[in-house]
Amino acid sequence: MNIWIVIPAYNEERLIGDNIENLKREGYEQIIVVDDGSQDKTPEIAKAKGVKVISHKNNQGLGAALRTGLQEAYDQGAEIAVTFDADGQHDPRAIPGLINALNGADLAIGVRDRGEMPWNKRVGNFILDIVTRFFGGPLIDSQSGFRAFNQRALKKIQICANRYAVSSEIMIQSQEKKLKVKGVPIKGIFTDYSKARGTTIASGIKIFLSLLRLKAS
């Protein structure tokens, strides 16, 4: 099976090498790192690990990085593309569960135990789940960056959001385009490093405003 792992990365020199090694240890050799204008050694470390690296000249945001990475996976003929955060929050050993969920689904989402999240992320994610549902998305862990797309989902989902609104946008488009979505329980790895990244209450407000603009366009 032609499986590609897509890792959006911005200034992730601390963990990008370990993430790639852990993925390869589990047998995933086809890896795309999208360097979103990093100012550290993220692209150099990724290239040294022997994976495909695509670099944005300037930082464009998570959505832009995912758009680039998923398009490249599709162009490479991926039967399945898995998005994987660069902050160490995901366990590569959980990937088979996402892939298996695509048996009868187009898009699989890694659903984290909200009780394990830091309080600010817990509140922010809860609000964004409701916001995403308000705009037509499924009531699921909408902000999870751990996802598996089949070819149909890769073709139909067209990312427009450049920044964090992308996670909600993917969920909303999945319903608009009549894709079947399955949630897969996963265990999030919340270290001090990963806690400092991702969505919070403040970023939730920005995402809501971005979704309003996308809806109006």
MARTOR-545722 format. One record per residue: residue in one letter; y negated, x, z of N, C-alpha, C in turn. Coordinates in nm, 4 decimals, decimal comma. Layout:
residues N
a	Y	X	Z	Y	X	Z	Y	X	Z
...
END
This chain:
residues 217
m	0,1202	0,0849	0,0000	0,0000	0,0000	0,0000	-0,1246	0,0880	0,0000
n	-0,2214	0,0510	-0,0817	-0,3435	0,1300	-0,0950	-0,4451	0,0863	0,0119
i	-0,4477	0,1593	0,1233	-0,5330	0,1265	0,2378	-0,6419	0,2330	0,2517
w	-0,7662	0,1874	0,2615	-0,8784	0,2774	0,2828	-0,9481	0,2437	0,4145
i	-0,9840	0,3464	0,4892	-1,0602	0,3310	0,6139	-1,2056	0,3670	0,5834
v	-1,2971	0,2795	0,6230	-1,4407	0,3009	0,6001	-1,5102	0,3215	0,7341
i	-1,5742	0,4362	0,7503	-1,6433	0,4690	0,8756	-1,7925	0,4875	0,8473
p	-1,8776	0,3923	0,8865	-2,0222	0,4154	0,8772	-2,0646	0,5077	0,9909
a	-2,1469	0,6063	0,9615	-2,1799	0,7044	1,0655	-2,3249	0,7495	1,0550
y	-2,3923	0,7490	1,1688	-2,5286	0,8011	1,1763	-2,5396	0,8871	1,3017
n	-2,5577	1,0158	1,2832	-2,5671	1,1117	1,3934	-2,4472	1,0988	1,4882
e	-2,3273	1,1140	1,4327	-2,2039	1,0981	1,5103	-2,1242	1,2279	1,5168
e	-2,1938	1,3419	1,5181	-2,1232	1,4692	1,5186	-2,0327	1,4861	1,6407
r	-2,0649	1,4167	1,7491	-1,9869	1,4329	1,8725	-1,8425	1,3852	1,8565
l	-1,8224	1,2759	1,7836	-1,6886	1,2158	1,7784	-1,6300	1,1999	1,6386
i	-1,7070	1,2233	1,5342	-1,6570	1,1943	1,3998	-1,5307	1,2740	1,3686
g	-1,5267	1,3991	1,4088	-1,4080	1,4809	1,3837	-1,2854	1,4283	1,4555
d	-1,3020	1,3908	1,5831	-1,1894	1,3362	1,6598	-1,1406	1,2052	1,5991
n	-1,2350	1,1207	1,5553	-1,1950	0,9936	1,4944	-1,1104	1,0162	1,3698
i	-1,1539	1,1074	1,2853	-1,0795	1,1357	1,1627	-0,9409	1,1909	1,1947
e	-0,9336	1,2835	1,2894	-0,8044	1,3404	1,3275	-0,7111	1,2343	1,3836
n	-0,7645	1,1445	1,4665	-0,6823	1,0381	1,5248	-0,6310	0,9430	1,4177
l	-0,7155	0,9118	1,3187	-0,6732	0,8249	1,2094	-0,5645	0,8927	1,1257
k	-0,5823	1,0202	1,0957	-0,4828	1,0924	1,0169	-0,3511	1,1037	1,0926
r	-0,3592	1,1181	1,2231	-0,2380	1,1267	1,3053	-0,1548	0,9990	1,2945
e	-0,2229	0,8880	1,2695	-0,1533	0,7602	1,2540	-0,1133	0,7337	1,1087
g	-0,1388	0,8310	1,0213	-0,0930	0,8202	0,8836	-0,1965	0,7714	0,7835
y	-0,3235	0,7609	0,8245	-0,4284	0,7130	0,7339	-0,5020	0,8327	0,6739
e	-0,4748	0,8586	0,5485	-0,5313	0,9749	0,4811	-0,6516	0,9395	0,3939
q	-0,6595	0,8137	0,3509	-0,7676	0,7718	0,2604	-0,8831	0,7175	0,3445
i	-0,9774	0,8044	0,3713	-1,0872	0,7744	0,4634	-1,2198	0,8016	0,3943
i	-1,3105	0,7055	0,4066	-1,4466	0,7204	0,3534	-1,5430	0,7230	0,4708
v	-1,6178	0,8304	0,4849	-1,7248	0,8370	0,5843	-1,8567	0,8197	0,5100
v	-1,9321	0,7177	0,5474	-2,0644	0,6986	0,4890	-2,1670	0,7559	0,5854
d	-2,2185	0,8708	0,5505	-2,3216	0,9378	0,6306	-2,4554	0,8715	0,5985
d	-2,5065	0,7948	0,6946	-2,6274	0,7161	0,6706	-2,7534	0,7943	0,7069
g	-2,7733	0,9051	0,6381	-2,8939	0,9851	0,6608	-2,8928	1,0599	0,7922
s	-2,7766	1,1041	0,8369	-2,7674	1,1761	0,9650	-2,8522	1,3031	0,9644
q	-2,9043	1,3351	1,0812	-2,9849	1,4560	1,0974	-2,9083	1,5634	1,1741
d	-2,7803	1,5370	1,1993	-2,6977	1,6357	1,2679	-2,5878	1,6828	1,1728
k	-2,4763	1,7283	1,2254	-2,3701	1,7862	1,1418	-2,2603	1,6866	1,1056
t	-2,2902	1,5584	1,1168	-2,1893	1,4565	1,0852	-2,1252	1,4789	0,9475
p	-2,2027	1,4904	0,8375	-2,1383	1,5045	0,7061	-2,0585	1,6334	0,6914
e	-2,1100	1,7429	0,7483	-2,0389	1,8708	0,7371	-1,9036	1,8653	0,8090
i	-1,9024	1,8050	0,9275	-1,7773	1,7944	1,0037	-1,6776	1,7067	0,9296
a	-1,7256	1,5940	0,8760	-1,6372	1,5024	0,8041	-1,5784	1,5696	0,6801
k	-1,6619	1,6412	0,6050	-1,6127	1,7106	0,4845	-1,5085	1,8159	0,5205
a	-1,5307	1,8848	0,6323	-1,4365	1,9880	0,6756	-1,3009	1,9288	0,7118
k	-1,2983	1,8008	0,7452	-1,1728	1,7326	0,7787	-1,1010	1,6813	0,6541
g	-1,1612	1,7028	0,5363	-1,0942	1,6690	0,4125	-1,0988	1,5229	0,3723
v	-1,2034	1,4491	0,4167	-1,2155	1,3090	0,3777	-1,3300	1,2931	0,2771
k	-1,3371	1,1770	0,2153	-1,4447	1,1485	0,1196	-1,5717	1,1167	0,1974
v	-1,6791	1,1853	0,1672	-1,8076	1,1638	0,2343	-1,9115	1,1210	0,1315
i	-1,9765	1,0086	0,1594	-2,0880	0,9617	0,0772	-2,2118	0,9632	0,1649
s	-2,3151	1,0322	0,1223	-2,4349	1,0456	0,2054	-2,5527	0,9680	0,1483
h	-2,6179	0,8903	0,2357	-2,7464	0,8306	0,2028	-2,8542	0,9348	0,2321
k	-2,9504	0,9465	0,1436	-3,0573	1,0441	0,1631	-3,1359	1,0141	0,2900
n	-3,1630	0,8854	0,3140	-3,2356	0,8429	0,4333	-3,1531	0,7405	0,5096
n	-3,1844	0,7247	0,6376	-3,1160	0,6239	0,7177	-3,1537	0,4847	0,6699
q	-3,0551	0,4073	0,6276	-3,0784	0,2731	0,5754	-3,0263	0,1631	0,6665
g	-2,9350	0,1972	0,7554	-2,8835	0,0982	0,8490	-2,7348	0,0709	0,8308
l	-2,6756	0,0070	0,9318	-2,5326	-0,0209	0,9326	-2,4890	-0,1028	0,8119
g	-2,5668	-0,2053	0,7787	-2,5301	-0,2907	0,6659	-2,5241	-0,2137	0,5356
a	-2,6231	-0,1292	0,5139	-2,6262	-0,0494	0,3917	-2,5071	0,0464	0,3864
a	-2,4719	0,1052	0,5012	-2,3581	0,1969	0,5060	-2,2270	0,1235	0,4772
l	-2,2117	0,0042	0,5332	-2,0908	-0,0736	0,5069	-2,0844	-0,1172	0,3606
r	-2,1986	-0,1562	0,3057	-2,2024	-0,1961	0,1648	-2,1543	-0,0809	0,0759
t	-2,2059	0,0387	0,1015	-2,1657	0,1558	0,0241	-2,0173	0,1852	0,0410
g	-1,9708	0,1842	0,1655	-1,8319	0,2201	0,1927	-1,7315	0,1198	0,1388
l	-1,7593	-0,0087	0,1563	-1,6671	-0,1113	0,1080	-1,6652	-0,1167	-0,0448
q	-1,7802	-0,0940	-0,1068	-1,7835	-0,0906	-0,2528	-1,7006	0,0269	-0,3052
e	-1,7111	0,1402	-0,2386	-1,6329	0,2570	-0,2806	-1,4836	0,2305	-0,2627
a	-1,4467	0,1670	-0,1524	-1,3054	0,1337	-0,1305	-1,2546	0,0412	-0,2410
y	-1,3368	-0,0579	-0,2761	-1,2998	-0,1514	-0,3833	-1,2857	-0,0777	-0,5158
d	-1,3788	0,0123	-0,5438	-1,3747	0,0895	-0,6686	-1,2514	0,1801	-0,6742
q	-1,2030	0,2210	-0,5564	-1,0843	0,3055	-0,5494	-0,9553	0,2240	-0,5597
g	-0,9706	0,0924	-0,5767	-0,8530	0,0056	-0,5910	-0,7876	-0,0319	-0,4601
a	-0,8641	-0,0289	-0,3515	-0,8069	-0,0619	-0,2208	-0,7456	-0,2014	-0,2206
e	-0,6239	-0,2106	-0,1716	-0,5632	-0,3406	-0,1461	-0,6130	-0,3946	-0,0125
i	-0,6394	-0,3019	0,0784	-0,6940	-0,3352	0,2104	-0,7972	-0,2291	0,2470
a	-0,9105	-0,2729	0,3018	-1,0114	-0,1817	0,3562	-1,0332	-0,2169	0,5028
v	-1,0329	-0,1165	0,5868	-1,0526	-0,1350	0,7312	-1,1818	-0,0660	0,7715
t	-1,2728	-0,1401	0,8356	-1,3952	-0,0776	0,8871	-1,3705	-0,0314	1,0297
f	-1,4199	0,0865	1,0609	-1,3864	0,1537	1,1867	-1,5121	0,2200	1,2407
d	-1,5550	0,1823	1,3612	-1,6773	0,2389	1,4187	-1,6592	0,3867	1,4520
a	-1,7682	0,4615	1,4448	-1,7635	0,6061	1,4666	-1,7875	0,6460	1,6115
d	-1,8100	0,5478	1,7000	-1,8462	0,5808	1,8385	-1,7266	0,5891	1,9336
g	-1,6051	0,5841	1,8792	-1,4861	0,5971	1,9635	-1,4429	0,4688	2,0306
q	-1,4994	0,3536	1,9884	-1,4675	0,2264	2,0536	-1,3334	0,1693	2,0094
h	-1,2811	0,2165	1,8941	-1,1590	0,1585	1,8384	-1,0403	0,2539	1,8467
d	-0,9231	0,1941	1,8632	-0,7983	0,2697	1,8697	-0,7267	0,2570	1,7353
p	-0,7034	0,3682	1,6646	-0,6354	0,3601	1,5346	-0,4986	0,2933	1,5417
r	-0,4357	0,2964	1,6596	-0,3038	0,2349	1,6741	-0,3091	0,0826	1,6640
a	-0,4319	0,0261	1,6677	-0,4466	-0,1192	1,6547	-0,4593	-0,1636	1,5092
i	-0,4723	-0,0682	1,4170	-0,4917	-0,1042	1,2757	-0,3755	-0,1861	1,2191
p	-0,2484	-0,1524	1,2474	-0,1391	-0,2331	1,1919	-0,1480	-0,3810	1,2290
g	-0,1991	-0,4115	1,3476	-0,2149	-0,5513	1,3875	-0,3142	-0,6240	1,2984
l	-0,4223	-0,5557	1,2601	-0,5197	-0,6151	1,1693	-0,4598	-0,6348	1,0305
i	-0,3880	-0,5336	0,9846	-0,3276	-0,5420	0,8508	-0,2240	-0,6539	0,8445
n	-0,1427	-0,6647	0,9488	-0,0413	-0,7704	0,9516	-0,1047	-0,9092	0,9506
a	-0,2244	-0,9201	1,0112	-0,2932	-1,0498	1,0163	-0,3388	-1,0950	0,8783
l	-0,3460	-1,0023	0,7829	-0,3865	-1,0388	0,6472	-0,2742	-1,1096	0,5714
n	-0,1589	-1,1207	0,6332	-0,0515	-1,2013	0,5756	-0,0874	-1,3480	0,5984
g	-0,1532	-1,4066	0,4992	-0,2004	-1,5442	0,5139	-0,3483	-1,5544	0,5443
a	-0,4177	-1,4407	0,5504	-0,5622	-1,4421	0,5741	-0,6288	-1,3430	0,4797
d	-0,7602	-1,3581	0,4640	-0,8378	-1,2680	0,3789	-0,9136	-1,1631	0,4596
l	-0,9467	-1,1986	0,5825	-1,0288	-1,1130	0,6677	-0,9754	-1,1204	0,8105
a	-0,9467	-1,0045	0,8687	-0,8991	-0,9983	1,0073	-1,0050	-0,9293	1,0928
i	-1,0316	-0,9867	1,2093	-1,1347	-0,9348	1,2997	-1,0706	-0,8918	1,4314
g	-1,1013	-0,7707	1,4748	-1,0555	-0,7252	1,6055	-1,1384	-0,7920	1,7143
v	-1,0756	-0,8765	1,7941	-1,1451	-0,9534	1,8980	-1,1310	-0,8814	2,0316
r	-1,2430	-0,8368	2,0849	-1,2437	-0,7631	2,2108	-1,2446	-0,8569	2,3307
d	-1,1918	-0,8090	2,4408	-1,1974	-0,8836	2,5667	-1,3401	-0,8711	2,6203
r	-1,4131	-0,9833	2,6198	-1,5531	-0,9794	2,6604	-1,5691	-0,9321	2,8044
g	-1,4693	-0,9562	2,8854	-1,4768	-0,9162	3,0251	-1,4808	-0,7661	3,0445
e	-1,4364	-0,6910	2,9435	-1,4371	-0,5452	2,9526	-1,5706	-0,4851	2,9108
m	-1,6565	-0,5668	2,8485	-1,7827	-0,5146	2,7964	-1,8851	-0,4933	2,9081
p	-1,9763	-0,3984	2,8896	-2,0911	-0,3865	2,9799	-2,1703	-0,5179	2,9746
w	-2,2379	-0,5533	3,0837	-2,2997	-0,6872	3,0934	-2,4000	-0,7135	2,9819
n	-2,4810	-0,6120	2,9454	-2,5826	-0,6367	2,8421	-2,5188	-0,6635	2,7063
k	-2,4104	-0,5929	2,6754	-2,3400	-0,6179	2,5490	-2,2671	-0,7518	2,5549
r	-2,2148	-0,7845	2,6712	-2,1446	-0,9123	2,6863	-2,2379	-1,0288	2,6572
v	-2,3577	-1,0240	2,7166	-2,4551	-1,1308	2,6949	-2,5030	-1,1310	2,5501
g	-2,5353	-1,0112	2,4992	-2,5833	-1,0005	2,3617	-2,4814	-1,0506	2,2615
n	-2,3541	-1,0143	2,2807	-2,2497	-1,0583	2,1889	-2,2249	-1,2079	2,1986
f	-2,2312	-1,2625	2,3187	-2,2124	-1,4069	2,3356	-2,3215	-1,4833	2,2601
i	-2,4455	-1,4392	2,2774	-2,5575	-1,5059	2,2092	-2,5412	-1,4954	2,0581
l	-2,5022	-1,3771	2,0107	-2,4886	-1,3586	1,8659	-2,3693	-1,4347	1,8090
d	-2,2661	-1,4539	1,8884	-2,1553	-1,5395	1,8431	-2,2051	-1,6818	1,8201
i	-2,2889	-1,7309	1,9130	-2,3435	-1,8664	1,8997	-2,4393	-1,8731	1,7803
v	-2,5233	-1,7710	1,7661	-2,6167	-1,7667	1,6534	-2,5408	-1,7663	1,5206
t	-2,4358	-1,6843	1,5138	-2,3552	-1,6769	1,3921	-2,2917	-1,8123	1,3613
r	-2,2447	-1,8798	1,4653	-2,1869	-2,0139	1,4456	-2,2934	-2,1119	1,3967
f	-2,4145	-2,0980	1,4493	-2,5253	-2,1850	1,4088	-2,5523	-2,1726	1,2583
f	-2,5367	-2,0508	1,2062	-2,5608	-2,0272	1,0638	-2,4367	-2,0531	0,9781
g	-2,3292	-2,1001	1,0409	-2,2114	-2,1400	0,9628	-2,0905	-2,0511	0,9744
g	-2,0991	-1,9457	1,0549	-1,9847	-1,8565	1,0708	-1,8835	-1,9113	1,1696
p	-1,7623	-1,8540	1,1734	-1,6607	-1,8985	1,2692	-1,6954	-1,8509	1,4099
l	-1,6479	-1,9229	1,5107	-1,6722	-1,8844	1,6494	-1,5672	-1,7802	1,6881
i	-1,6048	-1,6546	1,6700	-1,5123	-1,5430	1,6892	-1,5972	-1,4244	1,7343
d	-1,5365	-1,3098	1,7580	-1,6125	-1,1906	1,7981	-1,6901	-1,1396	1,6765
s	-1,8034	-1,2026	1,6512	-1,8776	-1,1788	1,5265	-1,9320	-1,0371	1,5136
q	-1,9539	-0,9694	1,6263	-2,0159	-0,8368	1,6213	-1,9147	-0,7228	1,6226
s	-1,7877	-0,7561	1,6195	-1,6853	-0,6521	1,6168	-1,6943	-0,5734	1,4870
g	-1,6919	-0,4417	1,4967	-1,6958	-0,3578	1,3779	-1,5579	-0,3212	1,3261
f	-1,4551	-0,3724	1,3928	-1,3164	-0,3427	1,3580	-1,2620	-0,4589	1,2756
r	-1,2561	-0,4397	1,1431	-1,2193	-0,5485	1,0522	-1,1254	-0,4967	0,9437
a	-1,0449	-0,5888	0,8893	-0,9621	-0,5563	0,7726	-0,9888	-0,6597	0,6643
f	-1,0179	-0,6130	0,5442	-1,0474	-0,6979	0,4287	-0,9344	-0,6844	0,3264
n	-0,8898	-0,7978	0,2701	-0,8027	-0,7858	0,1541	-0,8892	-0,7777	0,0286
q	-0,8260	-0,7660	-0,0886	-0,9034	-0,7506	-0,2123	-0,9934	-0,8710	-0,2383
r	-0,9445	-0,9896	-0,2056	-1,0248	-1,1106	-0,2297	-1,1529	-1,1059	-0,1468
a	-1,1413	-1,0663	-0,0209	-1,2589	-1,0575	0,0657	-1,3535	-0,9480	0,0182
l	-1,2978	-0,8348	-0,0246	-1,3817	-0,7253	-0,0740	-1,4631	-0,7695	-0,1950
k	-1,4013	-0,8516	-0,2788	-1,4695	-0,8960	-0,3998	-1,5737	-1,0018	-0,3712
k	-1,5439	-1,0937	-0,2791	-1,6308	-1,2093	-0,2585	-1,7472	-1,1840	-0,1625
i	-1,7271	-1,1003	-0,0612	-1,8342	-1,0759	0,0353	-1,9333	-0,9758	-0,0227
q	-2,0560	-1,0186	-0,0381	-2,1622	-0,9352	-0,0943	-2,2679	-0,9103	0,0135
i	-2,2657	-0,7919	0,0706	-2,3538	-0,7608	0,1828	-2,4977	-0,7432	0,1344
c	-2,5883	-0,8173	0,1968	-2,7313	-0,8061	0,1664	-2,8082	-0,7411	0,2818
a	-2,7679	-0,7705	0,4044	-2,8377	-0,7172	0,5222	-2,8196	-0,5661	0,5290
n	-2,9258	-0,4950	0,5566	-2,9176	-0,3496	0,5659	-2,8852	-0,3003	0,7060
r	-2,9151	-0,3809	0,8068	-2,8971	-0,3312	0,9430	-2,7949	-0,4156	1,0196
y	-2,8139	-0,4325	1,1496	-2,7087	-0,4912	1,2332	-2,6772	-0,6369	1,2008
a	-2,7628	-0,7064	1,1306	-2,7336	-0,8448	1,0939	-2,6111	-0,8539	1,0039
v	-2,5644	-0,7414	0,9526	-2,4502	-0,7401	0,8618	-2,3257	-0,8020	0,9252
s	-2,3052	-0,7794	1,0548	-2,1834	-0,8306	1,1180	-2,1797	-0,9827	1,1149
s	-2,2921	-1,0456	1,1490	-2,3004	-1,1913	1,1395	-2,2928	-1,2365	0,9947
e	-2,3574	-1,1611	0,9052	-2,3584	-1,1975	0,7634	-2,2166	-1,2027	0,7067
i	-2,1326	-1,1067	0,7427	-1,9945	-1,1063	0,6947	-1,9221	-1,2319	0,7399
m	-1,9432	-1,2705	0,8661	-1,8776	-1,3905	0,9178	-1,9278	-1,5168	0,8466
i	-2,0576	-1,5237	0,8265	-2,1170	-1,6412	0,7610	-2,0672	-1,6531	0,6173
q	-2,0674	-1,5404	0,5460	-2,0202	-1,5433	0,4075	-1,8719	-1,5775	0,3978
s	-1,7944	-1,5372	0,4972	-1,6512	-1,5675	0,4928	-1,6270	-1,7180	0,4882
q	-1,7142	-1,7943	0,5544	-1,6993	-1,9395	0,5539	-1,7599	-2,0017	0,4287
e	-1,8737	-1,9485	0,3869	-1,9375	-1,9996	0,2655	-1,8469	-1,9819	0,1433
k	-1,7702	-1,8736	0,1439	-1,6866	-1,8420	0,0278	-1,5402	-1,8798	0,0497
k	-1,5188	-1,9606	0,1558	-1,3875	-2,0209	0,1836	-1,2772	-1,9161	0,1988
l	-1,3088	-1,8096	0,2709	-1,2091	-1,7094	0,3046	-1,1426	-1,7466	0,4361
k	-1,0156	-1,7163	0,4478	-0,9458	-1,7429	0,5733	-0,9612	-1,6235	0,6663
v	-1,0043	-1,6514	0,7895	-1,0301	-1,5458	0,8879	-0,9343	-1,5593	1,0055
k	-0,8780	-1,4481	1,0489	-0,7928	-1,4456	1,1672	-0,8498	-1,3474	1,2686
g	-0,8443	-1,3839	1,3958	-0,8828	-1,2937	1,5024	-0,7601	-1,2267	1,5615
v	-0,7718	-1,0986	1,5898	-0,6614	-1,0212	1,6465	-0,7096	-0,9583	1,7770
p	-0,6495	-0,9923	1,8909	-0,6929	-0,9322	2,0182	-0,6764	-0,7803	2,0157
i	-0,7811	-0,7103	2,0547	-0,7752	-0,5641	2,0646	-0,8376	-0,5217	2,1971
k	-0,8152	-0,3988	2,2338	-0,8773	-0,3436	2,3537	-0,9900	-0,2517	2,3110
g	-1,1120	-0,2841	2,3507	-1,2252	-0,1967	2,3206	-1,2270	-0,0779	2,4149
i	-1,2715	0,0360	2,3654	-1,2827	0,1574	2,4468	-1,4303	0,1775	2,4771
f	-1,4710	0,1407	2,5985	-1,6132	0,1441	2,6336	-1,6437	0,2655	2,7218
t	-1,6831	0,3741	2,6567	-1,7259	0,4947	2,7268	-1,8781	0,4907	2,7408
d	-1,9333	0,5849	2,8150	-2,0795	0,5922	2,8258	-2,1418	0,6098	2,6876
y	-2,0715	0,6833	2,6017	-2,1224	0,7086	2,4671	-2,1245	0,5802	2,3846
s	-2,0143	0,5070	2,3831	-2,0093	0,3845	2,3021	-2,0965	0,2740	2,3603
k	-2,1150	0,2753	2,4922	-2,2011	0,1740	2,5551	-2,3458	0,1867	2,5079
a	-2,3855	0,3095	2,4739	-2,5246	0,3335	2,4335	-2,5509	0,2926	2,2895
r	-2,4438	0,2508	2,2178	-2,4580	0,2124	2,0787	-2,4233	0,0661	2,0599
g	-2,4501	0,0157	1,9375	-2,4150	-0,1222	1,9070	-2,5225	-0,2211	1,9480
t	-2,4853	-0,3496	1,9509	-2,5824	-0,4567	1,9740	-2,6070	-0,4823	2,1221
t	-2,7304	-0,5149	2,1544	-2,7714	-0,5523	2,2885	-2,8528	-0,6809	2,2780
i	-2,9095	-0,7251	2,3900	-2,9909	-0,8467	2,3883	-3,1116	-0,8301	2,2956
a	-3,1769	-0,7137	2,3042	-3,2952	-0,6895	2,2210	-3,2597	-0,6893	2,0725
s	-3,1490	-0,6224	2,0390	-3,1113	-0,6188	1,8980	-3,0666	-0,7563	1,8505
g	-3,0178	-0,8385	1,9444	-2,9779	-0,9750	1,9095	-3,0945	-1,0567	1,8561
i	-3,2110	-1,0382	1,9137	-3,3307	-1,1098	1,8669	-3,3651	-1,0676	1,7250
k	-3,3567	-0,9361	1,6990	-3,3861	-0,8856	1,5653	-3,2854	-0,9396	1,4633
i	-3,1591	-0,9488	1,5043	-3,0559	-1,0000	1,4146	-3,0815	-1,1461	1,3806
f	-3,1196	-1,2242	1,4810	-3,1488	-1,3656	1,4576	-3,2607	-1,3811	1,3545
l	-3,3664	-1,3022	1,3699	-3,4786	-1,3088	1,2751	-3,4357	-1,2630	1,1355
s	-3,3501	-1,1618	1,1302	-3,3005	-1,1152	1,0005	-3,2176	-1,2222	0,9315
l	-3,1358	-1,2933	1,0096	-3,0533	-1,3996	0,9516	-3,1396	-1,5137	0,8995
l	-3,2478	-1,5416	0,9694	-3,3399	-1,6448	0,9208	-3,3980	-1,6057	0,7852
r	-3,4352	-1,4775	0,7730	-3,4918	-1,4298	0,6457	-3,3874	-1,4331	0,5347
l	-3,2636	-1,3946	0,5671	-3,1581	-1,3982	0,4673	-3,1291	-1,5409	0,4211
k	-3,1330	-1,6347	0,5159	-3,1054	-1,7743	0,4850	-3,2145	-1,8305	0,3943
a	-3,3376	-1,7843	0,4158	-3,4512	-1,8361	0,3391	-3,4592	-1,7748	0,1991
s	-3,3937	-1,6601	0,1804	-3,4052	-1,5907	0,0510	-3,3097	-1,6486	-0,0539
END
